[in-house]
Amino acid sequence: MERVRFFDGQLLTATDFEAEQRYHLEKRRLHNRMLHGFGVVDGLGVSVPDGTEAAVIVSPGFALDRSGNEIIVAGPVRIDLNVCTGDVYFVTIQYTETATDPVPNTNGGVEFSRVTENFALGIATEDPDESADTQQLSLARLVRQDGQWLVDETCCRRIT
């Protein structure tokens, strides 16, 4: 790993600041991976609001993905299950980054000035924890039984 060494009078460019951020991000991700592993740290429970409703609610919480990225869900999120025609699915979560806040640059173009860290919830037919090459985490297994969705959270990897 390389880190920027600052000194008085140094001319700094965007590359220097990006290297500084990259260093700290990679150190934090390394710490998370090596010391904590990956999985749900707190919250992120999955529940069915009404046994007959075709939706689940994911509660607020915190998780670490396989790369050491921190996933924060600040409030409850509803996932519609109307598209699910099978009987077994997995509720998944994944870390995302989106370039935001466009500003004009000196060349007359536009550059994004921020990166927003967020998450994406999804529904999968296979347990993502069975594959080492995915960044998705499994929060729960959903099973349709007698027309109602049942939640099995035993497949959810938790960090204690």
N, C-alpha and C positions, 0 to 999 in steps of 0.2 A: 504494500500500500504506500502510496505517496501522498504527502501533505504539503501544502503551500507554506513556505517560510517567508514571512513578511519582514520588511526592513524599512526604515525611514527613507522617504524619497522614491520608493518603488512605484513604477507606473503599473497600475492594475487594470486588467481588461475583464470582460465577461468570462473569458476562459479561466482566469484565476479564481473568480468567485464560484464558478461552476465546479472547479476542482475542489475547492474548500467544502462546498456542500456535498459533493460526491464522497469525499473522504469521511465526513461525519455520518452520512447515510449508510455507507458500507460498514463502518465500525458498529453502528447500532444494529444493523441487520445481522452482522456476524455475532454480536453479543446475544441477540434474540435466538438465533439458530443454535449456537453452541451451549448456551446456558439454559434456555427454556424449551427448545424444540419447537414443534408446531401444533396448533390446535386451538380450541376455545379456552380462553383464560377465565372469562366471566360472562354470564348471561347467554344470549343468543339461543334461548330456548324456543322450540317450535310447538305451537299449539293450534288446535282447530277451534275457532270461535263458537261454532255450532256444529255438531256432528253431521248434519245434513248439508251444510254449506260447502261449496267447492272452493275453499280458500284455507290458507294457514296464515298465522301471524308469527313473525320472528321478533322476539323481544330484544331490547337494547343489550349491547354487550361488547366484548373485546376479544379478538383472536389474533394469532400470529400465523402467517402462511409459511410454506416450506422455504421461502427465500428470506424470512425474517421480517417481512413487511407487517406493519401493525394495521389491523382492520378494526375500525371503530364504527359501531352502529349506535347512533345517539337516541333514536326513538323507535317505537314499534313499526314494523313494515309488513304490509299485507301482500301475499302472493296468491294470485288467482290460479285455481287448478282446473278451470273449465276446459283447457286444452288437453288435459291429461285423459287419455282414453284407456290406458292400461291400468293395472292393479298395484304396481310397485314402482315407486319413484324415490329419488333422493333430493332433499333440499340442500343446495350448495351455496357457498359464499366465496367471493374472490376479490382480492385487492385490485383497485383500478387507479389510474392516474389520467387526468384530463388537462390539456393545456387550456388556460382561461385568460381573461382580461387582455384582449388585444389592444395594442397601442401602436402609434405610428413609429417607424424607425427612421434613421437618417437617410435611407435610400429611397424614401417615398413609399415604401411598402408597410406591411403590418407584421408585428411580432407579438406573440403571446407573452405576457409578463409574469404569469403565475402558473403553478401546477397545483391542481386540486386533487388531493388524495381522497378516495372514496371507496365504495364497494359495489359489487354486483351480486344480487341474489339470483339463483336459478333453480331449475328443476332438471334433473338428469335421470336417465334410465339405468345408469351404471354407477356404482359407488366410486367417487373420485379418489377415495383413500386407497383403493386397490391399485391405483396407477401412480408411480413415482414421478412421472413426467408432467403432472398437472399442477397448477397453482390453486385449484379449487379445493375447498375443505367441505366435508360432509357435515351438515348440522343434524340431519335426521333422515330416517327412512320412513316413507309414507306407504301405508298398505290400505287399499280399499277393500272393505269387508262388509257385505250386506248393504252396499250403497253408501257407506260412511267411511270417512278417512280416519285411520288410526295412526298415531305418531309413535315411532320407535326411535328413541334417542341413544340406544346402546351403540350405534355405529359412530356416534360423534366422539372424536378424539378430544379429550379434555386435558389441559395442563394444570397440574396441581402444585 
